[in-house]
Amino acid sequence: MSTAPELDPYLLPLPTPHSPVVLPHLTTALHAHFNARYADPIWPLSPLTENPSAAKKAIHWRNCPAVFQDEIRLVAWTLINGQLRPTFLEERGTTLRARISLTEVHNTVAQWMRLAAWLDGRGVHSLAGCDTGVLHDYGQHLLRDGHSRHYVLRILIALTRLWAFDQLSGHPSGIGRPPWDDVGADDYLPAAASVGGENETAPLAEQTLGPLLVWAMRMVDDLSEDILAAWAERQRLVEAARTNTATAAGRAALHALLDPLITAEAPLPATMHRGTMGLARVYIGGVTGASREQIDKFARREGLVAAAAQRPGPCPLDVAVTGRIGGRLWREALDFTEAITLMRHLGTAAFVVCAYLTGMRPGEKRAKLHLMKHSARSNTGEAAAQGAVWRQLAA
């Protein structure tokens, strides 16, 4: 009795022109709608990640020499959907991984395209014509261009993946084995300047991180109530100004607010817009109930645009200040024009605290906050302001 040969789970079948770029079992729900087809000229890679803050990278096949597009497209599809054998990885220690991140996929395929362009320029028009000797020449070419050791090493690893994943595709091209895979990358690279470590970015000094964390926590604990209230009041005034209609009461309130300031030649409510100081029409409309047309007509008659630029004044919010620094109120009043900036600072402070206490990377924390912000959907009161904090953090 004969036994049917066991299927090799690491060998991928040939895709069709209509096959999805990212196979269903690897596609994330958040970005599944970006998925393309194998024959498409652009392959978005966002279906590979649930991270809403990840850059929306894509493979543009116009960047690949036409003569190599079919071969490299197949290996790229295999890279996206396949993985290297455990035995292959064990033989190479920790140099390679079975699967790589979205960003590494994008960078790896870009290096394959650069190799293809170099081959095309040398009269080699297929990957089968790129044998071990040609790959050696390409490695030396990279060094002669003056690239750093680290940069060249990343390219050599990308080309090793080209050879490895080509063997796992439904129709291997037969590209040669890179010589550095056999004898080691050190033969192609200058000596390392230092051993280095897992993290290349130096940590923040304690003298910096300590005060940063303390003041971030103080802003969240001591000042957030005032900032959230200011944000909610600003949003209320903006909405009121947007929906106001012309009424006699609004005109009377407009005169009551501005006539004394005009008579005394006192500072007028002003705001900066695109580098120019001008009359704070939205604030005035929200406070008085006057319509935009009433404000514009009054401003033209009294020359308030020029006057506000010459005598810019505050736009105080009707919000009680309760936060204290050193036992004293941290603001005499909160201003309409600073509410957005304060909200951004509060979001940054909350991000610093969350990132430090959880140890999450920035992308992980932003992904978490993206999910959390959907729980704050109310349009009124403090819940709306809290929702705005999450939107600032996840933006």
TIPA-175620 format. One record per residue (C-alpha): residue number from 1; x, y, z. Coordinates in Angstrom, 2 decimals, always signed. Each point is the difference from the previous one (the first is absolute). Layout:
<nodes>
 drenmi    east   north      up
    NUM       X       Y       Z
...
</nodes>
This chain:
<nodes>
 drenmi    east   north      up
      1   +0.00   +0.00   +0.00
      2   +1.52   +3.32   -1.10
      3   -0.21   +3.14   +2.04
      4   -0.74   +3.34   -1.64
      5   +2.86   +2.47   +0.32
      6   -0.45   +2.48   +2.85
      7   -0.62   +3.58   -1.07
      8   +2.74   +2.48   +0.80
      9   -1.70   +2.83   +1.96
     10   +2.83   +2.42   -0.81
     11   -0.38   -0.23   -3.78
     12   -2.63   +2.40   -1.33
     13   -2.08   -0.70   -3.11
     14   +0.07   +2.29   -3.00
     15   -2.37   +2.97   +0.38
     16   -2.39   +1.03   -2.74
     17   -0.37   +3.59   -1.26
     18   -3.06   +0.28   +2.26
     19   +1.59   -1.44   +3.14
     20   +0.02   +2.42   +2.95
     21   +3.37   +1.57   +0.75
     22   -0.44   -0.90   +3.68
     23   -1.66   -3.37   +0.51
     24   -3.14   -0.01   +2.19
     25   +1.60   -1.66   +3.04
     26   +2.58   +2.81   +0.19
     27   -2.34   +2.91   -0.74
     28   -0.99   +2.23   +2.93
     29   -3.59   +1.16   +0.33
     30   +0.89   +3.68   +0.47
     31   +1.70   +0.36   -3.40
     32   -1.43   -2.95   -1.97
     33   -1.75   +2.36   -2.44
     34   +3.40   +1.20   -1.26
     35   +0.95   -3.46   -1.26
     36   +0.93   -0.12   -3.70
     37   +0.19   -2.75   -2.62
     38   +3.16   -1.68   -1.24
     39   -0.11   +1.67   -3.43
     40   -0.59   +3.52   +1.37
     41   +2.72   +2.61   -0.61
     42   +0.03   +1.04   +3.68
     43   +0.00   -2.31   +3.01
     44   -1.06   +1.71   +3.25
     45   +1.60   -1.72   +2.99
     46   -2.31   +1.43   +2.68
     47   -2.15   -3.19   +0.09
     48   +2.94   -1.56   +1.85
     49   -0.41   +2.17   +3.11
     50   -2.66   +0.95   +2.54
     51   +2.02   +3.05   +1.05
     52   -1.97   +3.11   -1.05
     53   +3.08   +2.18   +0.37
     54   +2.21   -2.10   -2.29
     55   +1.09   +1.67   -3.21
     56   -2.14   -1.10   -2.95
     57   +2.84   -1.43   -2.08
     58   -0.53   -1.59   -3.41
     59   +2.04   -1.77   -2.67
     60   -0.09   +1.89   -3.31
     61   +0.90   -2.37   -2.82
     62   +0.81   +2.86   -2.36
     63   +3.25   +0.31   +1.98
     64   +1.13   -3.46   -1.08
     65   +1.65   -0.55   -3.42
     66   -2.65   -1.51   -2.26
     67   +2.12   -3.02   -0.93
     68   +0.21   -1.02   +3.69
     69   -3.55   +0.81   +1.10
     70   -1.48   -3.48   -0.37
     71   +2.83   -1.70   +1.91
     72   +0.27   +2.51   +2.82
     73   -3.79   +0.34   +0.31
     74   -0.23   -3.76   +0.68
     75   +2.76   +0.00   +2.60
     76   -1.50   +3.10   +1.65
     77   -3.39   -1.72   +0.23
     78   +1.75   -3.02   +1.55
     79   +1.80   +2.28   +2.47
     80   -3.30   +1.61   +1.05
     81   -1.92   -3.24   +0.44
     82   +2.66   -2.60   +0.79
     83   +2.62   -0.63   +2.64
     84   +3.47   -1.46   +0.12
     85   +0.50   -3.56   +1.17
     86   +1.08   -0.48   +3.63
     87   +2.96   -2.09   -1.18
     88   +1.15   +2.85   -2.24
     89   -0.13   +2.40   +2.95
     90   +1.74   -2.36   +2.40
     91   +2.97   -0.27   -2.34
     92   +0.38   +3.81   +0.02
     93   -0.52   +0.79   +3.67
     94   -1.92   +3.25   +0.53
     95   +0.94   +1.78   -3.24
     96   -3.37   -0.64   -1.63
     97   -3.61   -0.31   +1.13
     98   -2.73   -2.24   -1.41
     99   -2.19   +3.03   -0.71
    100   +0.79   +3.69   -0.01
    101   -1.96   +3.18   +0.70
    102   -1.93   +2.11   -2.49
    103   +2.79   +2.57   -0.12
    104   +2.66   -2.66   -0.54
    105   -2.05   -1.56   -2.80
    106   -0.16   +3.38   -1.71
    107   +3.72   +0.66   +0.47
    108   +0.98   -3.52   -1.06
    109   -1.93   +0.11   -3.27
    110   +1.45   +3.45   -0.70
    111   +3.50   -1.52   +0.28
    112   -0.99   -2.77   -2.39
    113   -1.09   +2.62   -2.51
    114   +3.33   +1.81   +0.36
    115   +1.83   -3.25   -0.69
    116   -2.22   -0.53   -3.06
    117   +0.84   +3.47   -1.31
    118   +3.73   -0.70   +0.50
    119   -0.30   -3.35   -1.80
    120   -1.95   +1.57   -2.84
    121   +2.75   +2.55   -0.43
    122   +2.57   -2.81   -0.29
    123   -2.00   -1.85   -2.65
    124   -1.35   -2.68   +2.38
    125   -3.73   -0.31   -0.59
    126   -1.08   -2.85   +2.26
    127   +0.62   -1.08   +3.57
    128   +1.35   -3.30   -1.33
    129   +2.86   +1.99   -1.48
    130   +0.83   +1.40   +3.44
    131   +2.28   -2.75   +1.31
    132   +2.29   +0.02   +3.02
    133   +2.74   +1.84   -1.87
    134   -2.34   +2.77   -1.13
    135   -1.31   +0.39   +3.54
    136   +3.60   +0.29   +1.23
    137   +0.57   +2.80   -2.51
    138   -3.14   +1.76   +1.23
    139   +1.17   -0.25   +3.61
    140   +3.30   +1.61   -0.94
    141   -1.87   +2.64   -1.98
    142   -1.93   +0.96   +3.13
    143   +3.21   +0.41   +1.98
    144   +1.63   +2.11   -2.69
    145   -2.93   +2.39   +0.16
    146   +1.11   +0.97   +3.49
    147   -3.02   -1.27   +1.94
    148   +0.33   -0.72   +3.71
    149   +0.57   -3.52   +1.28
    150   -3.44   -0.12   +1.58
    151   -1.69   +1.16   -3.20
    152   +1.78   -2.57   -2.17
    153   -0.72   -2.77   +2.51
    154   -3.73   +0.71   -0.24
    155   +0.19   -0.21   -3.79
    156   +1.88   -3.31   +0.13
    157   -2.65   -1.42   +2.33
    158   -2.74   +1.17   -2.39
    159   +1.74   -1.78   -2.89
    160   +0.36   -3.16   +2.07
    161   -3.77   +0.09   +0.43
    162   -0.39   +0.35   -3.78
    163   +1.92   -3.26   -0.49
    164   -1.76   -1.76   +2.89
    165   -3.57   +0.97   -0.93
    166   +0.62   -0.67   -3.68
    167   +0.46   -3.65   +0.95
    168   -3.38   +0.03   +1.79
    169   -1.92   +1.50   -2.92
    170   -2.20   -1.93   -2.43
    171   +2.52   +0.57   -2.82
    172   +3.56   +0.63   +1.25
    173   +2.09   +2.21   -2.26
    174   +3.28   -1.64   +0.96
    175   +1.87   +3.01   +1.35
    176   +3.39   -0.98   +1.40
    177   +0.84   -0.44   +3.66
    178   +1.54   +3.19   +1.40
    179   +3.66   -0.56   +0.82
    180   -0.39   +1.75   +3.35
    181   -2.55   -2.64   +1.02
    182   +2.72   -2.62   -0.39
    183   +3.06   +1.73   +1.45
    184   -1.57   +2.72   +2.14
    185   -0.63   +3.68   -0.51
    186   +3.30   +1.04   +1.61
    187   +1.87   -0.81   -3.21
    188   -2.04   +2.69   -1.75
    189   -0.12   +2.62   +2.72
    190   +2.52   +2.21   +1.77
    191   +0.62   -0.77   +3.64
    192   -2.73   +1.13   +2.36
    193   +0.78   +3.20   +1.89
    194   -1.65   -1.34   +3.13
    195   -1.84   -3.07   +1.18
    196   -3.24   +1.90   +0.54
    197   -3.07   -1.38   +1.70
    198   -3.61   -0.92   -0.49
    199   -1.08   +3.64   +0.20
    200   +1.99   +2.45   -2.10
    201   -1.73   +3.11   +1.34
    202   +1.56   +1.27   +3.21
    203   -2.45   +0.26   +2.92
    204   -0.94   +3.40   +1.39
    205   +2.16   +1.16   +2.88
    206   -1.55   -0.18   +3.46
    207   +0.49   +3.75   +0.34
    208   -2.32   +0.44   -3.00
    209   -2.47   -2.81   +0.52
    210   -0.61   +0.69   +3.71
    211   -1.27   +3.60   -0.34
    212   -1.83   -0.89   -3.24
    213   -1.95   -2.77   +1.72
    214   -0.68   +2.05   +3.15
    215   -1.43   +2.94   -1.95
    216   -1.93   -2.25   -2.36
    217   -1.66   -1.63   +3.02
    218   -0.66   +3.39   +1.61
    219   -1.64   +1.25   -3.16
    220   -2.27   -3.04   -0.12
    221   -0.77   -0.03   +3.73
    222   -0.15   +3.72   +0.84
    223   -0.82   +1.91   -3.18
    224   -2.06   -2.33   -2.17
    225   -3.33   +0.99   +1.57
    226   +0.52   +3.64   -0.98
    227   +1.22   -0.89   -3.49
    228   -2.88   -2.37   -0.68
    229   -2.48   +2.63   +1.18
    230   +1.62   +2.61   -2.23
    231   -0.12   -2.35   -2.96
    232   -3.70   -0.76   +0.58
    233   -0.82   +3.71   +0.31
    234   +1.94   +0.82   -3.15
    235   -1.88   -2.68   -1.92
    236   -3.29   +1.39   +1.30
    237   +0.88   +3.52   -1.15
    238   +1.12   -1.23   -3.43
    239   -3.25   -1.89   -0.52
    240   -2.07   +2.96   +1.21
    241   +1.81   +2.39   -2.36
    242   -0.58   -2.40   -2.88
    243   -3.75   -0.24   +0.56
    244   -0.88   +3.52   +1.21
    245   -2.69   +1.87   -1.91
    246   -0.41   +3.77   -0.13
    247   -2.12   +1.24   +2.92
    248   -0.48   +3.27   +1.82
    249   +1.28   -1.60   +3.20
    250   +3.20   -1.09   -1.75
    251   +0.56   +3.51   -1.42
    252   -0.54   +1.54   +3.47
    253   +2.45   -2.45   +1.61
    254   +2.56   +0.76   -2.74
    255   -0.20   +3.74   +0.73
    256   +0.12   -0.62   +3.76
    257   +3.25   -1.97   -0.39
    258   +1.86   +2.15   -2.52
    259   -1.27   +3.59   +0.37
    260   +1.80   +0.62   +3.32
    261   +3.24   -1.41   -1.45
    262   -0.28   +2.18   -3.10
    263   -0.73   +3.14   +2.04
    264   +2.94   -0.62   +2.34
    265   +2.26   -1.09   -2.86
    266   +0.64   -3.13   +2.05
    267   +1.31   -3.34   -1.34
    268   -2.56   -1.92   -2.06
    269   -0.60   -3.80   -0.02
    270   +2.52   -1.20   -2.56
    271   +1.46   -3.22   -1.38
    272   +2.82   -0.97   -2.30
    273   -1.02   -1.51   -3.33
    274   +2.64   -1.10   -2.54
    275   +2.55   +2.33   +1.49
    276   -2.29   +3.06   +0.08
    277   -1.60   +1.44   +3.12
    278   -3.68   +0.70   -0.48
    279   -3.34   +0.40   +1.71
    280   -1.15   -3.15   +1.84
    281   -3.32   -0.25   -1.81
    282   -0.78   -3.56   +1.09
    283   +0.64   +0.81   +3.65
    284   -2.08   +3.18   -0.18
    285   -2.84   -1.85   -1.70
    286   +0.01   -2.77   +2.58
    287   +0.03   +2.42   +2.95
    288   -2.61   +2.47   -1.27
    289   -2.31   -2.15   -2.10
    290   +0.43   +2.39   -2.97
    291   +0.02   -1.45   -3.48
    292   +3.05   +0.04   -2.27
    293   -1.69   +2.60   -2.24
    294   -0.70   +2.28   +2.96
    295   +3.61   -0.25   +1.18
    296   +1.43   +0.63   -3.48
    297   -2.22   +3.05   -0.55
    298   +0.88   +1.45   +3.40
    299   +3.72   -0.67   -0.52
    300   +0.03   +1.76   -3.39
    301   -1.85   +3.05   +1.33
    302   +2.28   +0.40   +3.01
    303   +3.28   -1.03   -1.69
    304   +0.50   -2.82   +2.48
    305   +2.22   -2.17   -2.23
    306   +2.81   +2.55   +0.01
    307   -0.69   +0.95   +3.62
    308   +0.25   -3.62   +1.17
    309   +3.35   -0.38   -1.79
    310   +1.27   +3.14   +1.76
    311   -1.57   -0.74   +3.40
    312   -0.31   -3.79   +0.33
    313   -1.68   -1.07   +3.19
    314   -0.92   -3.24   +1.76
    315   -3.02   -2.23   -0.53
    316   -0.70   -1.22   +3.55
    317   -2.17   -3.05   +0.51
    318   -2.70   -0.20   +2.64
    319   +1.81   -2.88   +1.73
    320   +1.15   -0.05   +3.61
    321   +3.73   -0.60   +0.49
    322   +0.69   -2.53   +2.78
    323   +3.41   -1.48   -0.75
    324   +2.93   +1.22   +2.04
    325   +3.80   +0.02   -0.30
    326   +1.95   +0.80   +3.14
    327   -3.23   +0.82   +1.80
    328   -1.03   +2.66   -2.53
    329   -2.51   -0.20   -2.84
    330   +1.87   -0.92   -3.17
    331   -2.07   +2.42   -2.12
    332   -2.02   +3.11   +0.75
    333   -2.36   -1.05   -2.78
    334   -0.13   -2.52   -2.81
    335   -0.13   +1.42   -3.50
    336   -1.98   -1.08   -3.05
    337   +3.11   +0.26   -2.16
    338   +2.14   -2.32   +2.12
    339   -2.48   -2.83   +0.55
    340   +1.20   -2.01   -3.02
    341   +3.66   +0.32   +0.99
    342   -0.70   -0.93   +3.62
    343   -2.01   -3.01   -1.15
    344   +2.92   -1.13   -2.15
    345   +2.39   +0.42   +2.94
    346   -2.33   -2.01   +2.21
    347   -0.16   -2.76   -2.59
    348   +3.79   -0.05   -0.22
    349   +0.32   -0.15   +3.78
    350   -2.46   -2.89   +0.22
    351   +1.90   -1.79   -2.78
    352   +3.32   +0.42   +1.85
    353   -1.47   -1.38   +3.22
    354   -1.71   -2.95   -1.71
    355   +3.06   -0.89   -2.06
    356   +2.33   +0.15   +3.02
    357   -2.22   -1.99   +2.35
    358   -0.92   -2.71   -2.54
    359   +3.30   -0.24   -1.88
    360   -1.91   -0.06   -3.30
    361   +1.62   +1.22   -3.18
    362   -1.56   +3.17   -1.47
    363   -1.76   -1.93   -2.77
    364   -1.45   -2.52   +2.47
    365   -1.25   +2.76   +2.29
    366   -1.60   +1.92   -2.88
    367   -1.74   -3.15   -1.18
    368   -1.36   -0.54   +3.52
    369   -1.20   +3.60   +0.25
    370   -1.63   -0.29   -3.43
    371   -2.22   -2.72   +1.43
    372   -0.60   +1.84   +3.30
    373   -1.16   +3.22   -1.62
    374   -3.05   -1.74   -1.48
    375   -1.33   -0.57   +3.52
    376   -0.39   +3.78   +0.52
    377   -2.74   +0.94   -2.47
    378   -2.17   +2.45   +1.97
    379   -0.24   +3.50   -1.51
    380   -0.67   +1.84   +3.26
    381   +1.80   +0.81   +3.23
    382   +3.18   -1.54   +1.30
    383   -0.45   -3.24   -1.98
    384   +0.34   +1.97   -3.24
    385   +3.17   +1.62   +1.29
    386   +1.41   -3.36   +1.06
    387   -0.78   -1.31   -3.47
    388   +1.93   +2.93   -1.44
    389   +3.05   -1.00   +2.05
    390   -0.06   -3.47   -1.52
    391   -0.38   +1.47   -3.49
    392   +3.02   +2.24   +0.62
    393   +2.05   -2.95   +1.23
    394   -0.96   -2.32   -2.84
    395   +0.29   +2.61   -2.77
</nodes>
